[in-house]
Amino acid sequence: MHVALLQMRLLLPSRTLKEKRAIVKSVLARARNRFNVACSESALNDQPADAELCFVTVAPNPTRARQLLQELEYWLVSERPDLQIIDLQVEEL
């Protein structure tokens, strides 16, 4: 089994923490349901316009793990064009 981590920093169209919380909660829930990944907001909790999200998956081989995280990235870009990806890192654990 191979574990892969996708760490993503996003620029959000929110002005308040309440708006940010709604966006982040929606993205995380939909990613969990669609891709069966573990995910959370990992940093920048007190900044309304920025979010750092982490997604983790387990797969039988490293290629499949990276492929799944890449699919998640493409899905996020197509589903939420209002969110801008500022930084993206993928690592195998």
C-alpha positions as CSV (number, residue, x, y, z in Angstrom):
1,M,0.0,0.0,0.0
2,H,1.2,3.5,-0.9
3,V,0.1,6.8,0.7
4,A,0.1,10.1,-1.2
5,L,-0.6,13.6,0.1
6,L,-1.8,16.6,-1.9
7,Q,-1.4,19.9,-0.2
8,M,-3.1,22.8,-1.9
9,R,-3.2,26.5,-1.1
10,L,-6.3,28.3,-2.4
11,L,-7.4,31.9,-2.9
12,L,-11.1,32.1,-2.0
13,P,-13.8,34.6,-3.0
14,S,-14.8,35.1,0.6
15,R,-14.6,38.2,2.8
16,T,-15.6,36.7,6.1
17,L,-14.6,33.5,8.0
18,K,-18.2,32.4,7.8
19,E,-18.1,32.5,4.0
20,K,-14.8,30.8,4.0
21,R,-16.1,28.0,6.3
22,A,-19.0,27.3,3.9
23,I,-16.7,27.1,0.9
24,V,-14.1,24.9,2.6
25,K,-16.7,22.6,4.2
26,S,-18.4,22.1,0.8
27,V,-15.1,21.3,-1.0
28,L,-14.0,18.9,1.6
29,A,-17.3,17.0,1.8
30,R,-17.6,16.7,-1.9
31,A,-14.0,15.5,-2.3
32,R,-14.5,12.9,0.4
33,N,-17.7,11.6,-1.3
34,R,-16.3,11.6,-4.8
35,F,-12.7,10.4,-4.3
36,N,-12.8,8.6,-1.0
37,V,-9.9,10.6,0.4
38,A,-9.2,11.9,3.9
39,C,-9.0,15.7,3.9
40,S,-8.9,18.7,6.1
41,E,-8.1,22.3,6.3
42,S,-4.5,22.3,7.6
43,A,-3.5,25.9,7.9
44,L,-4.5,29.6,7.4
45,N,-7.6,29.0,9.6
46,D,-8.0,32.7,10.5
47,Q,-7.5,34.2,7.1
48,P,-10.9,34.7,5.2
49,A,-9.4,34.8,1.7
50,D,-6.9,32.0,1.9
51,A,-7.1,28.3,2.7
52,E,-4.7,25.4,2.8
53,L,-6.3,22.0,2.2
54,C,-4.7,18.6,2.5
55,F,-6.0,15.4,0.8
56,V,-4.6,11.9,1.5
57,T,-5.2,8.7,-0.3
58,V,-4.1,5.1,0.0
59,A,-3.6,3.0,-3.2
60,P,-2.0,-0.3,-4.3
61,N,0.8,1.5,-6.2
62,P,2.3,5.0,-6.2
63,T,1.1,5.6,-9.8
64,R,-2.6,5.1,-8.9
65,A,-2.2,7.3,-5.8
66,R,-0.8,10.2,-7.8
67,Q,-3.4,9.7,-10.6
68,L,-6.3,9.9,-8.1
69,L,-4.9,13.1,-6.6
70,Q,-4.4,14.6,-10.0
71,E,-8.0,13.7,-10.8
72,L,-9.1,15.5,-7.6
73,E,-7.1,18.6,-8.7
74,Y,-8.7,18.6,-12.2
75,W,-12.1,18.1,-10.6
76,L,-11.6,21.1,-8.3
77,V,-10.5,23.3,-11.1
78,S,-13.6,22.4,-13.2
79,E,-16.1,22.4,-10.4
80,R,-15.0,25.5,-8.7
81,P,-13.6,28.0,-11.2
82,D,-14.1,30.7,-8.5
83,L,-11.2,29.2,-6.5
84,Q,-7.7,29.9,-7.5
85,I,-4.9,27.4,-6.8
86,I,-1.9,29.4,-5.5
87,D,0.4,26.5,-4.6
88,L,0.3,22.7,-5.0
89,Q,2.5,20.0,-3.6
90,V,2.2,16.2,-4.0
91,E,4.3,13.9,-1.9
92,E,4.4,10.1,-1.3
93,L,4.7,9.0,2.3
